[in-house]
Amino acid sequence: MSRRKNNPKRRRRIRFRWWRVIVLLVVIFVVLPLAGMGWGAFRAEATVRALRREFHARNFVAASASIQQLGNTMGMIRDSAVLLGWLDAVPYVRGVYLNVMDLLTAAYDELHAVGQVLPPVMEAIDGSHGHSASPSQVRAAVRTAGLTMSRLEPELLKANRILQRMNANRMPGFLQNRGLDIAAIKSASSLFVRFLPTMTGPHPILASILGMPNPVRYFMIFQNSGELRATGGFMTAYAYLPLHNAKIGHITSQNLEMLDEQVTYKPTPPMIIGLYLPVTYWHLRDANSAVAGTGAGMPDVPEAVHNIYQFYDSIPDAPPVNGVIFVDTWFVDALIGDVGGLNVPTLRGKVVHLTEQNANYEMEYMSEGEALPTNLRKLFIGTMMKELMHDVFHGHTSELIKVAGTIGQALDHENIMLYFNNPQAEQFVVRQNWGGVIPSRVNGDFVEVIDENLLGHKDNYWMHEWYDVNITSEKGGNLETVTIHWLDPALVQQVPPYLTVPYQTWVTVFAPPGSSLVSMTGTASGGDNEPPMGIDSYVQETYDPVLNKEEYGAHLSLPGRMTSSQPPATATVVVKFWLPASVNIHRILLQKQPGMRTESVTVTVNGVTRHIELSSRTWLTFA
């Protein structure tokens, strides 16, 4: 009897204990980690705000301390998130949880590393007790930072591997819009890792690039990709970018033609430039043309810079420069998109709103359609770039991540190309394929097509261009045929006359050394009553000893499309040449022309066909 009386009490005690266990588990594995993550997110956001304020106030010592604090906060959030590990077993939520854990782990590792490196460098740059740091102090701090980065390099590479395994498809859209854009994060991390070799060792190259301890000045050239040239576009404006101890000085910009007027070096123009532009002497603004030079062209960045320096060095009292940075239209458009658009004041007193979609047209209108004097025509570009840089550096964290990703992509796609006078820095950018260099030695076949707009208008915004490569083994050798196609749908009379005209191009095909030209022919047609046109009778066949390439070039004219009832203008150029027996036709390096977003290329080797949208230098291998 006593046993029956005690059983209910015992059962009540057991039920009560189970509820306590459940509540305790919920508190430990749900409430506490969520509270910790929420508090950490609040702290992180406050730290980022403080970091931006310190950065803009140039208080770099405090900024480096904020970076350390941000790294510690990320570690705290990650530790809290570990208690939510049970989410790994929940469908749909599992992918998000894994992405977040990877992001927190990598962010902690990278910020922890940066937090160890930056403070001594920032203290040296800012000086102490109100006194500026001496060059020897900066040099010593840079050396210490480089050695520290060498020690931390494995940790940083591990963090990048963690980020690269993140899956963007697992991240909800609303989180990506809040700054967790996985593609941009992965791209920014890859860019950082690719710069690592410049940050390590006792004499890190990056320090000298950033003007530590000796100040540097870079000559920035803005290229208009609507008017294609060999390095990306017509050189329309320039700016001086000064750096000292990693601090950006006052940026000045102006129309490149204004600088051209100060040039005293005025040689006879290369034959092609003098024949088709035409000009009485060679100009700085045409120094990046593939047809420029004596005999061979100047189609890649180092050769173009050689030309540019000849002109620039002849300018009386021109400030010395430590390198050249080429920036094209597509990179500027992408940056405008990253910051959500841009409001730019104009000389007429109005404000123009630029978007990624309308920026090219508005900039053309301001420089050409407003009928401003030469010294004012392209001031709008300088004003726009200053506003853009302000918005970039004052943007939200999510925008800064997008910008970093955009810079990485622009370097890979040659929308930004770098040239440094410093040999070590130049070797680095060449290894990364950021230097706009045509390789002189290739283990296989090599193909590049350069299309140059020679009539001074912006037809390439509308132009569609693609090419085919066909290699056949016959008669004991390998015959290569490169067929280039153009389709121009622009209506000449229905857009402002400063934008489009009947297209004229000088097109060059680059082939391995020792190739032998068979023929270069072409036709163009368009318009109901226009007779077919062709390439001029003159075909330039040259060997470039610097690039170690054969170059086959010719001039082509397309008729204008005057009404919508007329078909688009079309053209085709066919280049045939025998490859030397030493060339391995089963390995082909395709090099994209700078200034083009992508090039559609079809390659066929003895009946086997591959198609590629070429956005950067690419190897194709055929079995």
VOVEXBA-541787 format. One record per residue: residue in one letter; x, y, z of N, C-alpha, C in turn. Coordinates in steps of 0.2 Angstrom, whole numbers, plus 5000, padded with zeros to 4 digits. Last residue first. Layout:
BEGIN
AXYZXYZXYZ ...
//
This chain:
BEGIN
A521450854614521750794615522050774608 F521851024617521450974613521850914613 T521551164628521951104626521551054622 L521751334629521351284627521751224625 W521951464641522251404638521751364636 T521651644641521451574643521751524638 R521451804648521951754645521751684647 S519651834649520351844651520751794647 S518551804643518551864647519151884650 L517751724630518451744632518351814636 E516851594629516751674630517351694633 I517151464617517251504624517051574623 H517051304610516851374610516951404617 R517951184600517751214607517551284606 T517951044590517751114591517651134598 V518950954579518650954586518551024587 G519450964566518750944566518550944573 N520751014568520650954565519950924566 V520151114579520851084578520651024575 T519351274582519251204579519951174577 V518551384592519251354590519051284588 T517751534594517651464592518351434589 V517351664605517851634601517751554600 S516851814610516551754608517051714603 E517451914622517551894615517251824614 T516952044634517051974632517151964624 R517352184634517052144640517152064639 M518752254629518152224627517952184633 G519952314634519352354633518752324630 P521152194628520852244633520352294630 Q520752044619520952114618520652164624 K521351894626520851944625521052014624 Q522251764620522251824624521751874621 L522351594620521951644618522051704622 L523451464617523351524621522951574618 I523351294614523251364611523151414617 R523951144610523851194616523851264613 H523951074598523451054603523451094610 I524951124591524351144589523751124594 N526551174595526051124597525351144596 V527651224583527151244587526651184588 S528651184574528851174581528251194585 A528251214561528251144563528351134571 P527351364560527951334560527851264563 L525751384551526151384557526851344557 W525251484538525551414540525951424546 F523751574537524451574538524651504540 K522451684533522751624533523451624533 V521051784538521851784538522051704538 V519751874534519951804534520751804534 V518451974540519151974538519351904539 T516852044537517251984539517951994536 A515452144542516052134539516452064541 T513952234541514252174543514952174539 A512652344547513252334543513652274546 P510952284547511552304551512152294546 P509852334534510152284538510752314542 Q508652474534509252444532509552384536 S507652524542507452474537508052434533 S508152614550508052554553507852504548 T509552704541508852694543508752624546 M510952694539510552764540509852754542 R512352624543511652604543511252674544 G513852644533513452664539512752634538 P515052514529514552564527514152584533 L516752494536516052464536515552524533 S518352464531517852514531517152474531 L519952414537519352394534518852444536 H521752374535521152424536520552404533 A522752254543522452284537521852334539 G524152144548523652194549523352224543 Y524952024557524652034551524052084551 E526451984565525852034565525552044558 E527251864575527151894568526451934569 K528251894590527651884586527651904579 N529051944600529251884597528551854593 L528952064606528452024608528551954605 V530152114600530052124608529552064610 P530052104587530552064590530552064598 D528752074576528952114582529452074586 Y528652074559528852034565529052084571 T527252104548527852124552528052074557 E526352164535526552094538527252114541 Q524852244530525552254534525752184537 V524152264515524152214521524852224524 Y523252364504523852354508523752314514 S522052374499522452324496523152314500 D520752364512521252404507521752354504 I519352254512519952284515520352314510 G517852304504518352264506518952294510 M516052314501516752344502517252294504 P514652314491515052274495515752314495 P513652464489514052404486514452374491 E512052504496512752504497513152444493 N510752504496511052524490511852524491 D510352454509510052434503510452444497 G511652414521511252464517510952434511 G513152314519512652344523512252404520 S514752244520514152254517513652284522 A516452194517515952224521515352244517 T517852074517517252104514516852134519 G519552024515518952044519518452074515 T521151934518520551964514519951984518 M522651884517522251914522521751954517 S523651734515523251784513522851814518 V524851674521524551654515524151704512 L526251704531525651724529525451704522 S526951594542527051624535526351634533 S527851604558527251584554527351624547 G528851644566529051594561528451574557 P527951664581528551684577528651624572 P526151654581526851634583527351654578 A525251804578525351734577526051714580 F523851924578524551904581524651824581 V523052034568523051964570523851944572 T522252184568522852144568522752084571 V521352314559521352244563522052214562 W520752464560521352434558521352374563 T519152524554519552484559520252464556 Q517752624555518352604551518852574556 Y515952634553516552614556517152604552 P515052784551515252724548515952694550 V514852834568514952854561515052784558 T514252894584514352844579514452874572 L514453014593514452944595514652894590 Y514153134587514853124590514953054593 P512853134583513353124578514053114581 P511753044593512153104592512753084588 V510752934583511052944589511553004588 Q510252924570509752924576510052924583 Q511152904560510752974560510252974566 V511652774562512052834562511752904563 L511152654572510952694567511252764567 A512052494575511952564576511652604570 P512452364573511752384572511552454573 D513752284565513652354568512852374567 L514752154567514052164566513852234569 W516152064561515852124564515152124562 H517351934563516651954561516452014565 I518751844557518551894562517851924559 T519551694556519051734553518751784558 V521051624554520751664559520251704555 T521751464550521351514547520951554553 E523251384548522851414553522451464549 L523951224544523651294541523151314546 N525351134546524751154549524551224547 G525951014534526051064539525351084542 G525750914524526350904528526450964533 K524550944518525150954514525750954519 E523750984534523750964527524450984524 S522751004548523450974546523350954538 T522051154552521951094549522651074547 I521151264563521851234561521751164558 N520251404565520251344562520951314560 V519351514575520051494573519951424571 D518351664574518451584573519151574572 Y517651804583518151774578518151694579 W516651944585516851884587517351854582 E515752094590516352064586516451994589 H514652224588514652154590515252124586 M514452394594514752344589514752274592 W514152494602513552454599513852394595 Y515352544607514752524612514252484609 N516052564596516152504600515652484605 D515852694592515452644589515552574593 K516252824595516152774600515752714598 H517652904585516952894588516852834592 G518852904578518752944583518052954586 L519252814568518852874566518652914572 L519752684572520252744569519852804567 N519852564583519352614580519752674578 E520652404581520752474583520252524579 D520752254587520352294583520352364585 I521752114588521652184591521252224585 V521751944593521551994588521452064591 E522951814596522551874599522351914593 V523551654599523051694595522851754599 F524751534598524551594602524051634597 D525251364602524951414598524751474602 G526551324614525951304610525851364605 N527151404625527251334624526651304620 V527851554621527251524623527351444621 R528651704624528751634624528051604626 S528151834626528551824621528651754619 P526451884630527051844632527451824625 I525852044632525851984627526451944628 V525252114646525852094643525652034638 G524452174656524352194649524852174645 G524752144670525152194667525052214659 W524152044676523852114677524252164674 N524651914678524351934671523951994672 Q525551894688524751894690524351904683 R526751914682526551854684525851844686 V526652054681526652014675526451944677 V526652104694526052114690526052064684 F527952064697527352034701526752044697 Q528752144689528752064688528152034692 E528452264694528252254687528252174686 A529052254707528352264706528052244700 Q530352244703530052194707529352194706 P530652364696530652304692530352244696 N529652514696530052464700530052394697 N528752564687529452574686529952524690 F527352464683527752494688528452504686 Y525752464677526452464675526852494680 L524152374675524652414679525352404676 M522452394671523152364669523652404672 I520852354672521352384675521952354673 N520252264663519952324663520352374667 E520752134663521152184660520752254659 H520152034670519852054664520252104660 D520852044682520951984679520651994671 L520552174686521252164685521252094681 A519152164688519452204683520152194681 Q519052074699518852054692519152094687 G519652154709519952094707519752064700 I518652254709519352274707519752204705 T517552194713517552224706518252234704 G517852154726517752104721517852134714 A517952284731518552244731518452184726 V516652324730517152354726517752314726 K515952234738515852224731516352264727 I516452274750516652204748516552204741 L515952404751516652394750516852324748 E514552374752514852404746515552394745 S514552314765514352274759514552304752 T514952424772515352374772515252324766 H514552574763514352524768514852464767 G515752704758515152664757515052614763 H516752794757516252804763515652754762 F517452754747517852754753517352764759 V516552774736516852714737517152704744 D516252914737515752864738515952794740 H517552964733517252984739516652924741 M517652914720518152884725517852904732 L516552984714516552904714517052884720 E517053114715516353094718516353014719 K518153094707518253114714517553104718 M517553054694518053014698518153034705 M516853174691516553114692516953064696 T517853264689517353274695517053214696 G518453204678518853214684518353224690 I517453214669517753144671518053154677 F517253354668516753314671516953244673 L518353394661518353404668517853364671 K518253384647518353324651518453334658 R518153524643517653464640517653404644 L518953624646518353614651518053544649 N519853644636520053644643519553624648 T518953664625519453604625519653594633 P517353724629517953724626518453664628 L515853624626516253654630516953664627 A514653554620515053604616515453654621 E514053454625513953514628514253574625 G514453334619513753364617513653434620 E515653294624515553314617514953354616 S515653274638516253294635516253314628 M514253244641514653304644515253324641 Y514053134633513653204632514053254635 E514953044638515053064631514653134630 M514353034651514953054650515153084643 E513052974647513053044650513753074650 Y513452854641513152904637513152974640 N514052784652514452804646514152854642 A513052784662513652824663513952834657 N511852704662511852764658512552804658 Q512152584670511852584663511952644659 E512552624682513052584678512752574671 T512152804682512052734684512552694680 L512152974688512452914684512252844687 H511353114687511353054691511552994686 V511953274687511853224683511853154687 V511453434691511753374694511453324690 K511853594684511453544686511753484688 G512853694680512453704686511953644688 R513653674670513053704669512653714675 L514653584675514853654674514253704673 T513853474687514153494681514253564680 P513953354700513753414698514153434691 V513253184701513853224699513653294697 N512853044710512653114708513253164707 L512752874706513152934708512852994705 G512452704711512352764707512752824710 G512852604720512152624719512052684716 V514152564721513952614726513252634725 D514252474710514352454717514152504722 G514052554699513452514701513552484708 I515252624698514652664699514052614702 L516052514696516152544702515452584704 A515652484683515552434688515552464695 D516052594676515352584676515252534682 V517452584677517152644680516352624681 F517652464670517852464677517452524680 W517352504657516852454660517052454668 T518252604653517552624654517152574658 D519852574661519452574656518752594658 V521452624666520752614668520352624662 F523152604669522652604664521952584667 I524452684677523852634678523352654673 V526152684678525552704674525052654676 G527452754688527152704684526552724681 N528052864694528352794696527952734692 V528453024687527952974689528352904690 P528853194689529053124688528553074691 P527953334682528153294688528353224686 A528653424669528153374671528353344677 D529453534664529253534671528753484673 P528953504648529353544652529053544659 I528853344641528453404644528953444649 S529553234638529753294634529353354636 D529053134645529653154647529953224643 Y527953104637527853134643528453164646 F528453034625528053104625528053134632 Q529052934631529452974627529053044626 Y528052874639528552904642529052954638 I527352814628527052864632527552904636 N528152714624527952764619527752824624 H528152634635528852654632528652714628 V526852604636527152644641527852674639 A526752514625526352574625526652624630 E527552404630527752444624527452514623 P526852364641527452394642527752434636 V525552334635525552394640526352414640 D525552304617525452284624525652344629 P525752344604525052324606524952304613 M526452424594526552434601525852414604 G527152354579526652394583526852394590 A528652374568528152334572527652374576 G529052504560528952434558528452394562 T529052594574529352594568529352514566 G527352644580528052624580528352614574 A525652594580526152644581526852614582 V524652504579525052524573525552574574 A524152494592524552434589524852454583 S524252644602523952604596524452554594 N524652724612524452654614524152624608 A524852854607525452814609525252744611 D523952954605523952894600524452844602 R524153054613523453024614523452954610 L525353104609525353064615524753024615 H525553094591525253124597525353074603 W526453134577526253084581526053114588 Y525853244564526453224568526053174573 T524753264556525453284553525953264557 V523553134554523853184558524553204555 P521953074549522653074548522953134552 L522152924551521852964556521553034553 Y522752854540522052844541521752894547 L524152894539523752874533522952884534 G524752904551524752964547524252954541 I524552774556524252824559524152884554 I525352704546524652684547524252744550 M526652754549526352764542525552754543 P526852854563526952794560526452794554 P527253034562526852984564526952914560 T528753114567528353094561527853034563 P528653174584528953144578528453134572 K528853284595528353274589528653244583 Y528953334611529253274606528653264601 T528353424618528753444613529053394609 V526753434625527253394623527653424618 Q525653514628526353534631526853494629 E524553454622524753524620525453544623 D524353344630524653334623524953404621 L523653404640524353374642524753374635 M522453414634522753474637523553464638 E522153284630522353334625522653394628 L521653234642522353214640522553264634 N520853334654520853314648521553294645 Q521353294671521153344666521153304659 S521553294689521453264683521253314678 T522353254705522153304700522053274693 I522253214722522153194715521953244710 H523253234736522753264732522753244724 G523653064742523653144742523153174738 I523352924752523252954746523253034746 K524552844761524052894761524052924755 A525652754762525052724761524452774761 N526752844762526652804768525852784768 H525952924749526552934753526352894760 L525452954732525452914738526052924742 P524553034719525053034724524952984730 L524053014704523852984710524452984714 Y523453124691524053104695523753074702 A522553074676522553104683523253084686 Y521753104660522253074665522153104672 A520753044646520853094652521453064656 T520852964635520453024635520553074640 M521452854624521652884630521352954631 F520352734618520652794617520852824624 G520752564625520252614622520652684621 G521552454627520852454630520452514628 T522752444620522752434627522052444631 A522352474607522652414608522652394616 R520652544607521352544605521752484608 L518952584603519452534605520152554602 E517952674610518452694604519052644605 G517352634621516952644615517352664609 S518252644631518252584627517752584622 N519352764635518652754633518652694628 Q520452764649520352744642519552734640 F521352864659520652844658520552824650 I522852834667522552854661521852824660 M523852904680523252864679522952884672 F525352894686525052924680524452884678 Y525852904703525652864697525252904692 R527152934714526552964710526452924704 V527752914731527752894724527152934720 P528952944744528252954741528352934733 N529652814754529752864749529152874745 P529552704762529452774765529452834760 M528052694754528352684761529052664760 G527152694743527552754745527852754752 L526552574739526152624742526552684745 I527652514733527152534729526652584732 S528352484745528652534740528152554735 A527452394750527652454754527952504749 L527452284742526852324742527052394746 I528652214743528552254737527952304738 P529552194758528952184755528852234749 H530852144764530752204760530152194755 P530752024772530952084775530952144771 G529051954769529751954768530052024771 T527552004760527951964765528651974764 M526752064751526752094758527152054763 T526752014739526952084739527052104747 P526051894741526851894740527151964740 L524751934743525151914748525851914747 F523851964732524352014734524851994739 R523151844732523551854727524051914728 V522351874744522851814744523351824738 F521551974739522051984745522551934745 L520851914729521251964727521751974733 S520151814737520651794732521151844730 S519351904744519751864747520351834743 A518551954734518952004738519451964741 S517851834729518351874725518751924729 K517151804741517651754738518151794734 I516351914742516751904747517351854745 A515551904730516051964731516551954736 A514851784732515351794726515851854727 I514151814743514651764744515151774738 D513651944752513651934745514251884744 L513151994764513451934763513451904756 G512552114764513252124764513552054764 R511152104763511452134769512152134770 N510952034752510852104752511052144758 Q511151904758511651934753511552014752 L510051894765510651904769511151924764 F509051894755509051954760509651954764 G509351774749509451834745509451894750 P510251644758509651684756509751744753 M511451534752511351594756510751634753 R511751434744511451414751511251474755 N512351474733511651454732511351434739 A513651504737513251554736512451534736 N514651414748514151404742513651464742 M516351414752515651434753515251434747 R517651384749517151324749516451344750 Q518351504750518151484743517751424743 L518451514764518051564761517851534754 I519451424766518851414769518351454766 R520551474759520251404757519551394760 N520751584767520551594760520251534757 A521251534778520651574779520351574772 K522451474773521951434776521251464776 L523151594770522951544765522451494767 L523251644784522851674779522651634773 E524151544789523451554792523051594787 P525251554781524851494781524151504784 E525651694784525451674778525051604778 L526251734796525551724796525251694790 R527651744793527451694798526651674798 S527451844784527751784782527551724786 M527051944792526551924787526851854784 T528151974799527551944803527151914798 L528952024789529151964793528551934796 G528252144786528352094781528552024784 A528352214799527652184796527752134791 T529752234799529452194804528752164802 R529852314788530252254788529852204793 V529052424792528852384786529252314786 A529752474802529152444804528852404798 A530952514796530952464801530352434802 R530352614788530752564785530752504789 V529952704797529452674793529752614790 Q531252744802530752714807530152674803 S531852804791532152744794531652704799 P531052914789531052854784531352794787 S530152954804530752964800530752904795 A528553024808529052964808529552974803 S528253184816528153134810528753084810 H527653204832528153204827528153154822 G526653184842526553234837527153244832 H527053064848527053124852527053184847 S527452974833527252974840527453044843 G526852924817527352954822527152954829 D526052874807525852924811526352964815 I526952764804526752814799526552874802 A527152694816527752724812527552774807 E525852654818526152694823526752734820 M525652574807525252634808525552684813 V526552464810526652504804526252574805 P526052414822526752444822526852494816 P524652374818524852424823525552454823 L524652274807524552344806524752394811 V524852144811525352174807525252254807 Q523852104819524552094822525052134818 G522752124812522752154818523452154821 V522852034802522952104800523052144806 A522551914809523251924806523351994805 H521251934813521751924818522451934815 L520651944801520752004805521251994810 E520851814797521151864793521151924797 D520151734807520851724805521151784802 Y518851794806519251794813519951794811 A518451764794518551834795518951844802 A518451624794518951654790519051724792 T517451604804518051574805518651614801 L516351664797516551694804517251664805 L516251594786516351664785516651684792 D515951464791516551474787516751544786 M514651494797515251474801515951484797 V513951524786514051574791514651554795 N513851404779514151464776514351514781 L513251324788513951314786514251374783 Y511951384789512351384795513151374793 V511551374776511651434778512051434784 G511451234775511851264771512051334773 R510451204785511151174786511651214781 V509151234782509551284786510251264786 Y508851124774508751194771509151244775 P508751014788508751034780508551104779 V509851004801509151034799509151044792 A511050984806510650924804509950944802 D511651094809511951064803511551004801 L511051144820510751164814511051124808 W511951104830511351064829510951084822 G512751214833512951164828512451114826 L512651324841512051304836512251254831 L513851334847513351304851512651294847 V514551414837514651344838514151304842 A514151544839513851504834513951434834 S515051584849514351574851513951534846 D516251584842516151544847515451534850 R515851684832515951614830515951564836 I515851794841515251774837515251704835 M517151804845516651794850515951764846 G517751824832517951764836517451744841 M517251954830517151894825517251824829 T517952024840517152014840516951954836 N519252014836519051984843518251974843 G519152094825519352024824519151984830 L518852214830518352184826518552104825 Q519952244837519352234841518852194837 Q520852254826520952204831520352194835 I520252374820520252304817520452244821 S520452464830519752444829519752374825 A521852474829521552454835520852424834 S521852534817522152474817521952434824 A521252664820520952614815521252544816 A522152724828521552704831521252654826 V523152744818523352704824522652674827 F522552824809522652754807522852714813 N521652934806521852914813522052834812 R520952994796521752974795522052964802 A519653014796520053064800520753054800 H519352894789519252964786519553014789 F519652804799519952804793519952864789 E518752834809519552844811519852844804 R517552804803517752874806518452884806 R517752664801517652714795517752784797 L517752624814518352614809518352654803 A516552654819517152684822517752684817 R515852564811515652634810516252674813 V516352444816516452464809516352534808 T515952444829516652444827516752464820 A514552434827514852494830515552494829 E514552304821514252354818514552424820 A515052224832515352234826515152284822 R514052244842514752264843515152274836 F512952174835512952244837513652284838 A513552054834513352084828513252164830 G513652014848514252024844514152064838 W512252014851512752064855513352074851 G511951904843511651974842512052024845 M512751804848512851824841512551894840 G512251794861512951814860513051834853 A510851754858511051824862511751844861 L511151634852510751684848510951754852 P511751564863512151574857511751634853 L510651574873511251594874511651614867 V509551504866509451574869510151604869 V510051374862509751424857509751494860 F510851304870510951284863510551334859 I510451344883511151334882511251334874 V509051344883509351404885510151404882 V508751214879508551274875508951334876 L509251144890509551134884509351194879 L508451194900509151204901509451204894 V507151144896507251214896508051234896 I507451004897507351034891507451104891 V507750994911508250974906508151014900 R506451034916507051074918507651054913 W505750924911505550994909506151034910 W506350824919506350824912506250894909 R505950854932506650854930506750854923 F504550834931504750894933505550904931 R504450694929504250744924504550814925 I504950654942505350634935505150684930 R504050694951504750714951505150704945 R502950624947502950694947503650724947 R503350494950503250504943503250584942 R503350504964504050484961503950504953 K502050524967502550574969503250564965 P501550394963501350464959501850514961 N502250304972502350304965502150364961 N501850304985502450344983502550354976 K500650234986500650304988501250344985 R501150104983500650134978500650214979 R501950074994502250084988501850114983 S500950065004501450125004501750134998 M500449945000500050005000500450065000 
//
